[in-house]
Amino acid sequence: MDDAATLKKFKESLKAPFAFIPDPEGKVVKQFDVKTPVVSFAQRYTFVIGEGRKILKVESGKDAIDPESAIEACPLRRPEKKPDAGTPP
């Protein structure tokens, strides 16, 4: 339930190459049912959403903070494979 300025700083700190959705009013949190019970804040979640708004991957907690797994799951942002040291390019 972060605002745009908070998410911008968070995104920059991670160097994440994908969009973050500000949700200061908690509308997205309610839609995806990710609100922490009793306390009025959401846990950190990462959703990789593909064509047709299909959810391809969901990560939560500490796993949601590291963008590598989300990048690997995203068909539009797959990192280039690095050649093995013993294999010519």
PDB file of N, CA, C and O in Angstrom, chain B, residues numbered from 101:
ATOM      1  N   MET B 101       0.839  -1.166   0.000  1.00  0.00           N
ATOM      2  CA  MET B 101       0.000   0.000   0.000  1.00  0.00           C
ATOM      3  C   MET B 101       0.893   1.240   0.000  1.00  0.00           C
ATOM      4  O   MET B 101       0.676   2.196   0.745  1.00  0.00           O
ATOM      5  N   ASP B 102       1.906   1.184  -0.868  1.00  0.00           N
ATOM      6  CA  ASP B 102       2.862   2.280  -0.975  1.00  0.00           C
ATOM      7  C   ASP B 102       2.405   3.316  -1.976  1.00  0.00           C
ATOM      8  O   ASP B 102       1.669   3.015  -2.916  1.00  0.00           O
ATOM      9  N   ASP B 103       2.854   4.549  -1.760  1.00  0.00           N
ATOM     10  CA  ASP B 103       2.569   5.604  -2.730  1.00  0.00           C
ATOM     11  C   ASP B 103       3.634   5.576  -3.831  1.00  0.00           C
ATOM     12  O   ASP B 103       4.614   4.837  -3.736  1.00  0.00           O
ATOM     13  N   ALA B 104       3.437   6.378  -4.864  1.00  0.00           N
ATOM     14  CA  ALA B 104       4.329   6.366  -6.034  1.00  0.00           C
ATOM     15  C   ALA B 104       5.761   6.744  -5.665  1.00  0.00           C
ATOM     16  O   ALA B 104       6.704   6.133  -6.167  1.00  0.00           O
ATOM     17  N   ALA B 105       5.940   7.737  -4.799  1.00  0.00           N
ATOM     18  CA  ALA B 105       7.294   8.176  -4.433  1.00  0.00           C
ATOM     19  C   ALA B 105       8.047   7.069  -3.689  1.00  0.00           C
ATOM     20  O   ALA B 105       9.231   6.850  -3.945  1.00  0.00           O
ATOM     21  N   THR B 106       7.384   6.384  -2.787  1.00  0.00           N
ATOM     22  CA  THR B 106       8.010   5.294  -2.034  1.00  0.00           C
ATOM     23  C   THR B 106       8.405   4.158  -2.968  1.00  0.00           C
ATOM     24  O   THR B 106       9.506   3.618  -2.864  1.00  0.00           O
ATOM     25  N   LEU B 107       7.505   3.795  -3.882  1.00  0.00           N
ATOM     26  CA  LEU B 107       7.811   2.706  -4.819  1.00  0.00           C
ATOM     27  C   LEU B 107       8.930   3.079  -5.781  1.00  0.00           C
ATOM     28  O   LEU B 107       9.730   2.228  -6.170  1.00  0.00           O
ATOM     29  N   LYS B 108       8.985   4.346  -6.163  1.00  0.00           N
ATOM     30  CA  LYS B 108      10.054   4.782  -7.066  1.00  0.00           C
ATOM     31  C   LYS B 108      11.413   4.567  -6.401  1.00  0.00           C
ATOM     32  O   LYS B 108      12.336   4.052  -7.031  1.00  0.00           O
ATOM     33  N   LYS B 109      11.540   4.957  -5.137  1.00  0.00           N
ATOM     34  CA  LYS B 109      12.792   4.761  -4.400  1.00  0.00           C
ATOM     35  C   LYS B 109      13.108   3.273  -4.250  1.00  0.00           C
ATOM     36  O   LYS B 109      14.253   2.854  -4.422  1.00  0.00           O
ATOM     37  N   PHE B 110      12.094   2.486  -3.930  1.00  0.00           N
ATOM     38  CA  PHE B 110      12.278   1.044  -3.752  1.00  0.00           C
ATOM     39  C   PHE B 110      12.724   0.404  -5.066  1.00  0.00           C
ATOM     40  O   PHE B 110      13.654  -0.402  -5.085  1.00  0.00           O
ATOM     41  N   LYS B 111      12.062   0.764  -6.155  1.00  0.00           N
ATOM     42  CA  LYS B 111      12.409   0.224  -7.472  1.00  0.00           C
ATOM     43  C   LYS B 111      13.852   0.582  -7.840  1.00  0.00           C
ATOM     44  O   LYS B 111      14.600  -0.259  -8.338  1.00  0.00           O
ATOM     45  N   GLU B 112      14.234   1.838  -7.591  1.00  0.00           N
ATOM     46  CA  GLU B 112      15.598   2.270  -7.895  1.00  0.00           C
ATOM     47  C   GLU B 112      16.617   1.517  -7.042  1.00  0.00           C
ATOM     48  O   GLU B 112      17.692   1.168  -7.530  1.00  0.00           O
ATOM     49  N   SER B 113      16.290   1.265  -5.775  1.00  0.00           N
ATOM     50  CA  SER B 113      17.225   0.555  -4.899  1.00  0.00           C
ATOM     51  C   SER B 113      17.466  -0.876  -5.378  1.00  0.00           C
ATOM     52  O   SER B 113      18.553  -1.420  -5.186  1.00  0.00           O
ATOM     53  N   LEU B 114      16.455  -1.486  -6.002  1.00  0.00           N
ATOM     54  CA  LEU B 114      16.571  -2.851  -6.520  1.00  0.00           C
ATOM     55  C   LEU B 114      17.109  -2.896  -7.944  1.00  0.00           C
ATOM     56  O   LEU B 114      17.538  -3.946  -8.423  1.00  0.00           O
ATOM     57  N   LYS B 115      17.083  -1.739  -8.621  1.00  0.00           N
ATOM     58  CA  LYS B 115      17.424  -1.669 -10.048  1.00  0.00           C
ATOM     59  C   LYS B 115      16.507  -2.603 -10.845  1.00  0.00           C
ATOM     60  O   LYS B 115      16.940  -3.271 -11.784  1.00  0.00           O
ATOM     61  N   ALA B 116      15.251  -2.632 -10.452  1.00  0.00           N
ATOM     62  CA  ALA B 116      14.272  -3.524 -11.083  1.00  0.00           C
ATOM     63  C   ALA B 116      13.834  -2.962 -12.438  1.00  0.00           C
ATOM     64  O   ALA B 116      13.482  -1.787 -12.534  1.00  0.00           O
ATOM     65  N   PRO B 117      13.853  -3.786 -13.478  1.00  0.00           N
ATOM     66  CA  PRO B 117      13.498  -3.323 -14.820  1.00  0.00           C
ATOM     67  C   PRO B 117      12.014  -3.491 -15.163  1.00  0.00           C
ATOM     68  O   PRO B 117      11.655  -3.518 -16.340  1.00  0.00           O
ATOM     69  N   PHE B 118      11.158  -3.603 -14.158  1.00  0.00           N
ATOM     70  CA  PHE B 118       9.734  -3.778 -14.424  1.00  0.00           C
ATOM     71  C   PHE B 118       8.925  -2.783 -13.603  1.00  0.00           C
ATOM     72  O   PHE B 118       9.440  -2.168 -12.670  1.00  0.00           O
ATOM     73  N   ALA B 119       7.661  -2.634 -13.958  1.00  0.00           N
ATOM     74  CA  ALA B 119       6.793  -1.635 -13.336  1.00  0.00           C
ATOM     75  C   ALA B 119       6.369  -2.040 -11.923  1.00  0.00           C
ATOM     76  O   ALA B 119       6.189  -3.220 -11.622  1.00  0.00           O
ATOM     77  N   PHE B 120       6.215  -1.038 -11.077  1.00  0.00           N
ATOM     78  CA  PHE B 120       5.656  -1.198  -9.742  1.00  0.00           C
ATOM     79  C   PHE B 120       4.331  -0.438  -9.734  1.00  0.00           C
ATOM     80  O   PHE B 120       4.225   0.620 -10.355  1.00  0.00           O
ATOM     81  N   ILE B 121       3.335  -0.955  -9.049  1.00  0.00           N
ATOM     82  CA  ILE B 121       2.017  -0.318  -9.022  1.00  0.00           C
ATOM     83  C   ILE B 121       1.785   0.322  -7.658  1.00  0.00           C
ATOM     84  O   ILE B 121       1.674  -0.381  -6.654  1.00  0.00           O
ATOM     85  N   PRO B 122       1.710   1.670  -7.617  1.00  0.00           N
ATOM     86  CA  PRO B 122       1.379   2.316  -6.344  1.00  0.00           C
ATOM     87  C   PRO B 122      -0.059   1.974  -5.947  1.00  0.00           C
ATOM     88  O   PRO B 122      -0.944   1.882  -6.797  1.00  0.00           O
ATOM     89  N   ASP B 123      -0.269   1.793  -4.666  1.00  0.00           N
ATOM     90  CA  ASP B 123      -1.601   1.404  -4.181  1.00  0.00           C
ATOM     91  C   ASP B 123      -1.866   2.026  -2.804  1.00  0.00           C
ATOM     92  O   ASP B 123      -2.138   1.310  -1.840  1.00  0.00           O
ATOM     93  N   PRO B 124      -1.786   3.368  -2.715  1.00  0.00           N
ATOM     94  CA  PRO B 124      -1.917   4.002  -1.405  1.00  0.00           C
ATOM     95  C   PRO B 124      -3.279   3.780  -0.738  1.00  0.00           C
ATOM     96  O   PRO B 124      -3.379   3.843   0.487  1.00  0.00           O
ATOM     97  N   GLU B 125      -4.307   3.524  -1.516  1.00  0.00           N
ATOM     98  CA  GLU B 125      -5.641   3.300  -0.940  1.00  0.00           C
ATOM     99  C   GLU B 125      -5.948   1.819  -0.716  1.00  0.00           C
ATOM    100  O   GLU B 125      -6.999   1.484  -0.170  1.00  0.00           O
ATOM    101  N   GLY B 126      -5.055   0.942  -1.126  1.00  0.00           N
ATOM    102  CA  GLY B 126      -5.218  -0.481  -0.878  1.00  0.00           C
ATOM    103  C   GLY B 126      -6.199  -1.195  -1.792  1.00  0.00           C
ATOM    104  O   GLY B 126      -6.661  -2.286  -1.458  1.00  0.00           O
ATOM    105  N   LYS B 127      -6.531  -0.610  -2.939  1.00  0.00           N
ATOM    106  CA  LYS B 127      -7.490  -1.245  -3.856  1.00  0.00           C
ATOM    107  C   LYS B 127      -6.940  -2.536  -4.463  1.00  0.00           C
ATOM    108  O   LYS B 127      -7.648  -3.541  -4.537  1.00  0.00           O
ATOM    109  N   VAL B 128      -5.683  -2.509  -4.894  1.00  0.00           N
ATOM    110  CA  VAL B 128      -5.067  -3.706  -5.483  1.00  0.00           C
ATOM    111  C   VAL B 128      -4.858  -4.765  -4.399  1.00  0.00           C
ATOM    112  O   VAL B 128      -5.054  -5.956  -4.638  1.00  0.00           O
ATOM    113  N   VAL B 129      -4.462  -4.321  -3.214  1.00  0.00           N
ATOM    114  CA  VAL B 129      -4.289  -5.238  -2.083  1.00  0.00           C
ATOM    115  C   VAL B 129      -5.584  -6.001  -1.823  1.00  0.00           C
ATOM    116  O   VAL B 129      -5.553  -7.209  -1.587  1.00  0.00           O
ATOM    117  N   LYS B 130      -6.707  -5.317  -1.864  1.00  0.00           N
ATOM    118  CA  LYS B 130      -8.003  -5.970  -1.642  1.00  0.00           C
ATOM    119  C   LYS B 130      -8.338  -6.922  -2.781  1.00  0.00           C
ATOM    120  O   LYS B 130      -8.831  -8.024  -2.541  1.00  0.00           O
ATOM    121  N   GLN B 131      -8.075  -6.506  -4.026  1.00  0.00           N
ATOM    122  CA  GLN B 131      -8.385  -7.363  -5.175  1.00  0.00           C
ATOM    123  C   GLN B 131      -7.615  -8.680  -5.139  1.00  0.00           C
ATOM    124  O   GLN B 131      -8.162  -9.725  -5.493  1.00  0.00           O
ATOM    125  N   PHE B 132      -6.360  -8.641  -4.716  1.00  0.00           N
ATOM    126  CA  PHE B 132      -5.526  -9.837  -4.693  1.00  0.00           C
ATOM    127  C   PHE B 132      -5.495 -10.496  -3.319  1.00  0.00           C
ATOM    128  O   PHE B 132      -4.805 -11.496  -3.122  1.00  0.00           O
ATOM    129  N   ASP B 133      -6.238  -9.938  -2.375  1.00  0.00           N
ATOM    130  CA  ASP B 133      -6.372 -10.500  -1.027  1.00  0.00           C
ATOM    131  C   ASP B 133      -5.009 -10.766  -0.383  1.00  0.00           C
ATOM    132  O   ASP B 133      -4.730 -11.878   0.064  1.00  0.00           O
ATOM    133  N   VAL B 134      -4.157  -9.717  -0.342  1.00  0.00           N
ATOM    134  CA  VAL B 134      -2.820  -9.861   0.213  1.00  0.00           C
ATOM    135  C   VAL B 134      -2.598  -8.977   1.449  1.00  0.00           C
ATOM    136  O   VAL B 134      -1.453  -8.723   1.824  1.00  0.00           O
ATOM    137  N   LYS B 135      -3.663  -8.514   2.073  1.00  0.00           N
ATOM    138  CA  LYS B 135      -3.547  -7.683   3.269  1.00  0.00           C
ATOM    139  C   LYS B 135      -3.195  -8.566   4.472  1.00  0.00           C
ATOM    140  O   LYS B 135      -3.711  -9.673   4.626  1.00  0.00           O
ATOM    141  N   THR B 136      -2.309  -8.049   5.309  1.00  0.00           N
ATOM    142  CA  THR B 136      -1.952  -8.742   6.532  1.00  0.00           C
ATOM    143  C   THR B 136      -3.136  -8.661   7.501  1.00  0.00           C
ATOM    144  O   THR B 136      -3.682  -7.577   7.706  1.00  0.00           O
ATOM    145  N   PRO B 137      -3.541  -9.780   8.096  1.00  0.00           N
ATOM    146  CA  PRO B 137      -4.661  -9.735   9.036  1.00  0.00           C
ATOM    147  C   PRO B 137      -4.363  -8.823  10.228  1.00  0.00           C
ATOM    148  O   PRO B 137      -3.219  -8.739  10.676  1.00  0.00           O
ATOM    149  N   VAL B 138      -5.348  -8.171  10.718  1.00  0.00           N
ATOM    150  CA  VAL B 138      -5.324  -7.287  11.887  1.00  0.00           C
ATOM    151  C   VAL B 138      -4.604  -5.967  11.616  1.00  0.00           C
ATOM    152  O   VAL B 138      -5.184  -4.905  11.843  1.00  0.00           O
ATOM    153  N   VAL B 139      -3.366  -6.000  11.141  1.00  0.00           N
ATOM    154  CA  VAL B 139      -2.594  -4.791  10.886  1.00  0.00           C
ATOM    155  C   VAL B 139      -2.932  -4.269   9.494  1.00  0.00           C
ATOM    156  O   VAL B 139      -3.125  -5.052   8.563  1.00  0.00           O
ATOM    157  N   SER B 140      -3.003  -2.947   9.352  1.00  0.00           N
ATOM    158  CA  SER B 140      -3.424  -2.400   8.059  1.00  0.00           C
ATOM    159  C   SER B 140      -2.241  -2.107   7.133  1.00  0.00           C
ATOM    160  O   SER B 140      -2.029  -0.965   6.725  1.00  0.00           O
ATOM    161  N   PHE B 141      -1.483  -3.137   6.812  1.00  0.00           N
ATOM    162  CA  PHE B 141      -0.470  -3.001   5.772  1.00  0.00           C
ATOM    163  C   PHE B 141      -0.384  -4.316   5.013  1.00  0.00           C
ATOM    164  O   PHE B 141      -0.793  -5.367   5.507  1.00  0.00           O
ATOM    165  N   ALA B 142       0.148  -4.237   3.823  1.00  0.00           N
ATOM    166  CA  ALA B 142       0.268  -5.429   2.986  1.00  0.00           C
ATOM    167  C   ALA B 142       1.676  -5.985   3.095  1.00  0.00           C
ATOM    168  O   ALA B 142       2.635  -5.243   3.307  1.00  0.00           O
ATOM    169  N   GLN B 143       1.789  -7.278   2.950  1.00  0.00           N
ATOM    170  CA  GLN B 143       3.113  -7.876   2.817  1.00  0.00           C
ATOM    171  C   GLN B 143       3.610  -7.548   1.421  1.00  0.00           C
ATOM    172  O   GLN B 143       2.821  -7.188   0.549  1.00  0.00           O
ATOM    173  N   ARG B 144       4.898  -7.669   1.205  1.00  0.00           N
ATOM    174  CA  ARG B 144       5.465  -7.401  -0.117  1.00  0.00           C
ATOM    175  C   ARG B 144       5.153  -8.586  -1.007  1.00  0.00           C
ATOM    176  O   ARG B 144       5.467  -9.726  -0.662  1.00  0.00           O
ATOM    177  N   TYR B 145       4.536  -8.325  -2.156  1.00  0.00           N
ATOM    178  CA  TYR B 145       4.234  -9.355  -3.148  1.00  0.00           C
ATOM    179  C   TYR B 145       4.728  -8.894  -4.502  1.00  0.00           C
ATOM    180  O   TYR B 145       4.728  -7.699  -4.797  1.00  0.00           O
ATOM    181  N   THR B 146       5.149  -9.841  -5.328  1.00  0.00           N
ATOM    182  CA  THR B 146       5.478  -9.580  -6.722  1.00  0.00           C
ATOM    183  C   THR B 146       4.615 -10.498  -7.567  1.00  0.00           C
ATOM    184  O   THR B 146       4.616 -11.716  -7.388  1.00  0.00           O
ATOM    185  N   PHE B 147       3.876  -9.894  -8.494  1.00  0.00           N
ATOM    186  CA  PHE B 147       3.057 -10.640  -9.443  1.00  0.00           C
ATOM    187  C   PHE B 147       3.644 -10.429 -10.827  1.00  0.00           C
ATOM    188  O   PHE B 147       3.852  -9.289 -11.243  1.00  0.00           O
ATOM    189  N   VAL B 148       3.912 -11.503 -11.540  1.00  0.00           N
ATOM    190  CA  VAL B 148       4.311 -11.404 -12.943  1.00  0.00           C
ATOM    191  C   VAL B 148       3.045 -11.688 -13.737  1.00  0.00           C
ATOM    192  O   VAL B 148       2.469 -12.773 -13.654  1.00  0.00           O
ATOM    193  N   ILE B 149       2.623 -10.691 -14.507  1.00  0.00           N
ATOM    194  CA  ILE B 149       1.358 -10.792 -15.237  1.00  0.00           C
ATOM    195  C   ILE B 149       1.658 -10.819 -16.726  1.00  0.00           C
ATOM    196  O   ILE B 149       2.346  -9.942 -17.249  1.00  0.00           O
ATOM    197  N   GLY B 150       1.135 -11.836 -17.402  1.00  0.00           N
ATOM    198  CA  GLY B 150       1.397 -12.018 -18.823  1.00  0.00           C
ATOM    199  C   GLY B 150       0.225 -11.601 -19.687  1.00  0.00           C
ATOM    200  O   GLY B 150      -0.667 -10.871 -19.255  1.00  0.00           O
ATOM    201  N   GLU B 151       0.251 -12.079 -20.902  1.00  0.00           N
ATOM    202  CA  GLU B 151      -0.804 -11.752 -21.868  1.00  0.00           C
ATOM    203  C   GLU B 151      -2.157 -12.175 -21.334  1.00  0.00           C
ATOM    204  O   GLU B 151      -2.275 -13.186 -20.641  1.00  0.00           O
ATOM    205  N   GLY B 152      -3.161 -11.409 -21.656  1.00  0.00           N
ATOM    206  CA  GLY B 152      -4.510 -11.706 -21.209  1.00  0.00           C
ATOM    207  C   GLY B 152      -4.670 -11.566 -19.702  1.00  0.00           C
ATOM    208  O   GLY B 152      -5.605 -12.109 -19.113  1.00  0.00           O
ATOM    209  N   ARG B 153      -3.740 -10.827 -19.079  1.00  0.00           N
ATOM    210  CA  ARG B 153      -3.756 -10.591 -17.631  1.00  0.00           C
ATOM    211  C   ARG B 153      -3.630 -11.883 -16.816  1.00  0.00           C
ATOM    212  O   ARG B 153      -4.075 -11.954 -15.670  1.00  0.00           O
ATOM    213  N   LYS B 154      -3.028 -12.882 -17.416  1.00  0.00           N
ATOM    214  CA  LYS B 154      -2.817 -14.157 -16.722  1.00  0.00           C
ATOM    215  C   LYS B 154      -1.642 -14.008 -15.748  1.00  0.00           C
ATOM    216  O   LYS B 154      -0.575 -13.517 -16.119  1.00  0.00           O
ATOM    217  N   ILE B 155      -1.851 -14.435 -14.508  1.00  0.00           N
ATOM    218  CA  ILE B 155      -0.791 -14.380 -13.509  1.00  0.00           C
ATOM    219  C   ILE B 155       0.152 -15.554 -13.749  1.00  0.00           C
ATOM    220  O   ILE B 155      -0.243 -16.716 -13.655  1.00  0.00           O
ATOM    221  N   LEU B 156       1.407 -15.228 -14.062  1.00  0.00           N
ATOM    222  CA  LEU B 156       2.398 -16.248 -14.386  1.00  0.00           C
ATOM    223  C   LEU B 156       3.205 -16.686 -13.174  1.00  0.00           C
ATOM    224  O   LEU B 156       3.674 -17.822 -13.110  1.00  0.00           O
ATOM    225  N   LYS B 157       3.366 -15.777 -12.207  1.00  0.00           N
ATOM    226  CA  LYS B 157       4.177 -16.094 -11.028  1.00  0.00           C
ATOM    227  C   LYS B 157       3.781 -15.158  -9.894  1.00  0.00           C
ATOM    228  O   LYS B 157       3.463 -13.991 -10.124  1.00  0.00           O
ATOM    229  N   VAL B 158       3.802 -15.677  -8.668  1.00  0.00           N
ATOM    230  CA  VAL B 158       3.541 -14.879  -7.470  1.00  0.00           C
ATOM    231  C   VAL B 158       4.648 -15.175  -6.473  1.00  0.00           C
ATOM    232  O   VAL B 158       4.946 -16.335  -6.186  1.00  0.00           O
ATOM    233  N   GLU B 159       5.251 -14.119  -5.948  1.00  0.00           N
ATOM    234  CA  GLU B 159       6.253 -14.260  -4.897  1.00  0.00           C
ATOM    235  C   GLU B 159       5.832 -13.387  -3.731  1.00  0.00           C
ATOM    236  O   GLU B 159       5.206 -12.345  -3.924  1.00  0.00           O
ATOM    237  N   SER B 160       6.174 -13.809  -2.515  1.00  0.00           N
ATOM    238  CA  SER B 160       5.809 -13.017  -1.349  1.00  0.00           C
ATOM    239  C   SER B 160       6.965 -12.956  -0.362  1.00  0.00           C
ATOM    240  O   SER B 160       7.920 -13.727  -0.444  1.00  0.00           O
ATOM    241  N   GLY B 161       6.853 -12.018   0.572  1.00  0.00           N
ATOM    242  CA  GLY B 161       7.863 -11.870   1.608  1.00  0.00           C
ATOM    243  C   GLY B 161       9.225 -11.509   1.049  1.00  0.00           C
ATOM    244  O   GLY B 161       9.332 -10.697   0.130  1.00  0.00           O
ATOM    245  N   LYS B 162      10.272 -12.118   1.608  1.00  0.00           N
ATOM    246  CA  LYS B 162      11.636 -11.788   1.177  1.00  0.00           C
ATOM    247  C   LYS B 162      11.885 -12.167  -0.280  1.00  0.00           C
ATOM    248  O   LYS B 162      12.705 -11.530  -0.941  1.00  0.00           O
ATOM    249  N   ASP B 163      11.200 -13.186  -0.798  1.00  0.00           N
ATOM    250  CA  ASP B 163      11.372 -13.579  -2.204  1.00  0.00           C
ATOM    251  C   ASP B 163      10.848 -12.507  -3.152  1.00  0.00           C
ATOM    252  O   ASP B 163      11.321 -12.394  -4.284  1.00  0.00           O
ATOM    253  N   ALA B 164       9.883 -11.726  -2.703  1.00  0.00           N
ATOM    254  CA  ALA B 164       9.304 -10.686  -3.547  1.00  0.00           C
ATOM    255  C   ALA B 164      10.222  -9.477  -3.685  1.00  0.00           C
ATOM    256  O   ALA B 164      10.021  -8.642  -4.567  1.00  0.00           O
ATOM    257  N   ILE B 165      11.216  -9.380  -2.830  1.00  0.00           N
ATOM    258  CA  ILE B 165      12.120  -8.226  -2.865  1.00  0.00           C
ATOM    259  C   ILE B 165      13.212  -8.397  -3.915  1.00  0.00           C
ATOM    260  O   ILE B 165      13.641  -7.414  -4.520  1.00  0.00           O
ATOM    261  N   ASP B 166      13.664  -9.617  -4.140  1.00  0.00           N
ATOM    262  CA  ASP B 166      14.702  -9.878  -5.143  1.00  0.00           C
ATOM    263  C   ASP B 166      14.043 -10.021  -6.511  1.00  0.00           C
ATOM    264  O   ASP B 166      13.257 -10.948  -6.710  1.00  0.00           O
ATOM    265  N   PRO B 167      14.339  -9.132  -7.462  1.00  0.00           N
ATOM    266  CA  PRO B 167      13.646  -9.150  -8.756  1.00  0.00           C
ATOM    267  C   PRO B 167      14.077 -10.248  -9.720  1.00  0.00           C
ATOM    268  O   PRO B 167      13.405 -10.454 -10.730  1.00  0.00           O
ATOM    269  N   GLU B 168      15.169 -10.962  -9.453  1.00  0.00           N
ATOM    270  CA  GLU B 168      15.697 -11.928 -10.420  1.00  0.00           C
ATOM    271  C   GLU B 168      14.689 -12.993 -10.847  1.00  0.00           C
ATOM    272  O   GLU B 168      14.556 -13.272 -12.038  1.00  0.00           O
ATOM    273  N   SER B 169      13.991 -13.580  -9.906  1.00  0.00           N
ATOM    274  CA  SER B 169      13.041 -14.641 -10.229  1.00  0.00           C
ATOM    275  C   SER B 169      11.875 -14.107 -11.060  1.00  0.00           C
ATOM    276  O   SER B 169      11.401 -14.776 -11.979  1.00  0.00           O
ATOM    277  N   ALA B 170      11.419 -12.903 -10.733  1.00  0.00           N
ATOM    278  CA  ALA B 170      10.332 -12.292 -11.498  1.00  0.00           C
ATOM    279  C   ALA B 170      10.786 -11.991 -12.924  1.00  0.00           C
ATOM    280  O   ALA B 170      10.027 -12.179 -13.875  1.00  0.00           O
ATOM    281  N   ILE B 171      12.006 -11.531 -13.067  1.00  0.00           N
ATOM    282  CA  ILE B 171      12.548 -11.233 -14.403  1.00  0.00           C
ATOM    283  C   ILE B 171      12.619 -12.518 -15.221  1.00  0.00           C
ATOM    284  O   ILE B 171      12.269 -12.527 -16.401  1.00  0.00           O
ATOM    285  N   GLU B 172      13.072 -13.601 -14.595  1.00  0.00           N
ATOM    286  CA  GLU B 172      13.158 -14.883 -15.300  1.00  0.00           C
ATOM    287  C   GLU B 172      11.789 -15.382 -15.731  1.00  0.00           C
ATOM    288  O   GLU B 172      11.664 -16.009 -16.782  1.00  0.00           O
ATOM    289  N   ALA B 173      10.757 -15.111 -14.931  1.00  0.00           N
ATOM    290  CA  ALA B 173       9.402 -15.584 -15.239  1.00  0.00           C
ATOM    291  C   ALA B 173       8.712 -14.730 -16.291  1.00  0.00           C
ATOM    292  O   ALA B 173       7.732 -15.167 -16.895  1.00  0.00           O
ATOM    293  N   CYS B 174       9.205 -13.527 -16.516  1.00  0.00           N
ATOM    294  CA  CYS B 174       8.549 -12.616 -17.446  1.00  0.00           C
ATOM    295  C   CYS B 174       8.979 -12.917 -18.879  1.00  0.00           C
ATOM    296  O   CYS B 174      10.167 -12.841 -19.193  1.00  0.00           O
ATOM    297  N   PRO B 175       8.043 -13.253 -19.741  1.00  0.00           N
ATOM    298  CA  PRO B 175       8.410 -13.583 -21.122  1.00  0.00           C
ATOM    299  C   PRO B 175       8.926 -12.378 -21.909  1.00  0.00           C
ATOM    300  O   PRO B 175       9.577 -12.564 -22.937  1.00  0.00           O
ATOM    301  N   LEU B 176       8.659 -11.162 -21.463  1.00  0.00           N
ATOM    302  CA  LEU B 176       9.112  -9.967 -22.177  1.00  0.00           C
ATOM    303  C   LEU B 176      10.483  -9.498 -21.734  1.00  0.00           C
ATOM    304  O   LEU B 176      11.136  -8.740 -22.451  1.00  0.00           O
ATOM    305  N   ARG B 177      10.926  -9.930 -20.576  1.00  0.00           N
ATOM    306  CA  ARG B 177      12.162  -9.415 -19.988  1.00  0.00           C
ATOM    307  C   ARG B 177      13.155 -10.503 -19.634  1.00  0.00           C
ATOM    308  O   ARG B 177      13.887 -10.365 -18.654  1.00  0.00           O
ATOM    309  N   ARG B 178      13.200 -11.560 -20.388  1.00  0.00           N
ATOM    310  CA  ARG B 178      14.132 -12.644 -20.057  1.00  0.00           C
ATOM    311  C   ARG B 178      15.566 -12.144 -20.230  1.00  0.00           C
ATOM    312  O   ARG B 178      15.910 -11.575 -21.266  1.00  0.00           O
ATOM    313  N   PRO B 179      16.394 -12.358 -19.214  1.00  0.00           N
ATOM    314  CA  PRO B 179      17.792 -11.925 -19.339  1.00  0.00           C
ATOM    315  C   PRO B 179      18.521 -12.755 -20.383  1.00  0.00           C
ATOM    316  O   PRO B 179      18.210 -13.925 -20.607  1.00  0.00           O
ATOM    317  N   GLU B 180      19.494 -12.122 -21.011  1.00  0.00           N
ATOM    318  CA  GLU B 180      20.292 -12.842 -22.001  1.00  0.00           C
ATOM    319  C   GLU B 180      21.126 -13.885 -21.289  1.00  0.00           C
ATOM    320  O   GLU B 180      21.664 -13.637 -20.209  1.00  0.00           O
ATOM    321  N   LYS B 181      21.230 -15.049 -21.897  1.00  0.00           N
ATOM    322  CA  LYS B 181      22.046 -16.121 -21.322  1.00  0.00           C
ATOM    323  C   LYS B 181      23.513 -15.783 -21.562  1.00  0.00           C
ATOM    324  O   LYS B 181      23.900 -15.383 -22.660  1.00  0.00           O
ATOM    325  N   LYS B 182      24.316 -15.949 -20.526  1.00  0.00           N
ATOM    326  CA  LYS B 182      25.743 -15.710 -20.639  1.00  0.00           C
ATOM    327  C   LYS B 182      26.410 -17.016 -21.049  1.00  0.00           C
ATOM    328  O   LYS B 182      26.101 -18.067 -20.489  1.00  0.00           O
ATOM    329  N   PRO B 183      27.325 -16.963 -22.024  1.00  0.00           N
ATOM    330  CA  PRO B 183      27.990 -18.202 -22.434  1.00  0.00           C
ATOM    331  C   PRO B 183      28.881 -18.726 -21.321  1.00  0.00           C
ATOM    332  O   PRO B 183      29.421 -17.956 -20.527  1.00  0.00           O
ATOM    333  N   ASP B 184      29.029 -20.041 -21.271  1.00  0.00           N
ATOM    334  CA  ASP B 184      29.931 -20.658 -20.304  1.00  0.00           C
ATOM    335  C   ASP B 184      31.360 -20.220 -20.616  1.00  0.00           C
ATOM    336  O   ASP B 184      31.691 -19.923 -21.764  1.00  0.00           O
ATOM    337  N   ALA B 185      32.196 -20.183 -19.592  1.00  0.00           N
ATOM    338  CA  ALA B 185      33.588 -19.752 -19.765  1.00  0.00           C
ATOM    339  C   ALA B 185      34.326 -20.632 -20.761  1.00  0.00           C
ATOM    340  O   ALA B 185      35.192 -20.145 -21.488  1.00  0.00           O
ATOM    341  N   GLY B 186      33.997 -21.929 -20.807  1.00  0.00           N
ATOM    342  CA  GLY B 186      34.690 -22.842 -21.697  1.00  0.00           C
ATOM    343  C   GLY B 186      34.080 -22.939 -23.092  1.00  0.00           C
ATOM    344  O   GLY B 186      34.621 -23.627 -23.958  1.00  0.00           O
ATOM    345  N   THR B 187      32.966 -22.260 -23.315  1.00  0.00           N
ATOM    346  CA  THR B 187      32.280 -22.330 -24.595  1.00  0.00           C
ATOM    347  C   THR B 187      32.521 -21.061 -25.397  1.00  0.00           C
ATOM    348  O   THR B 187      32.276 -19.964 -24.895  1.00  0.00           O
ATOM    349  N   PRO B 188      33.000 -21.188 -26.643  1.00  0.00           N
ATOM    350  CA  PRO B 188      33.191 -19.963 -27.450  1.00  0.00           C
ATOM    351  C   PRO B 188      31.855 -19.307 -27.766  1.00  0.00           C
ATOM    352  O   PRO B 188      30.852 -20.001 -27.930  1.00  0.00           O
ATOM    353  N   PRO B 189      31.826 -17.977 -27.853  1.00  0.00           N
ATOM    354  CA  PRO B 189      30.562 -17.266 -28.129  1.00  0.00           C
ATOM    355  C   PRO B 189      29.995 -17.560 -29.496  1.00  0.00           C
ATOM    356  O   PRO B 189      28.943 -17.031 -29.854  1.00  0.00           O
TER     357      PRO B 189
END
